[in-house]
């Protein structure tokens, strides 16, 4: 995860009626963990549903010419 430059994670509740989302630091997990390993244990703090969709939050891409 960190080898790809991921420092933060976006978490989305799997319940389409809830649609709660949150952005958190990925520092709580070891470097070699896969997001799919974490998803089943995540509990939504709004509706209480277990299981979530986790996505890496990549840093903003820089565009243009530097010089």
C-alpha positions, 0 to 999 in steps of 0.5 A: 500500500505505501509502496504506491504512495498511499498515505490516506484511505477513502472508506465508503459504506456498502449500504447504498441507503446510507452512503456514509464516507470518511477519509482516514490515515492509513498509518494504522495498518502495516505497509504490506496489508491489502485494502481488501483484507480490511474491508470485511471488518470495517463498521459504518459509524452512521448505520452500523453495517459491517463491510465497506469499500476502501479506496486509496487516496492518491496524492494530487497529480501535478500537471504542467511544465516545470522549469 
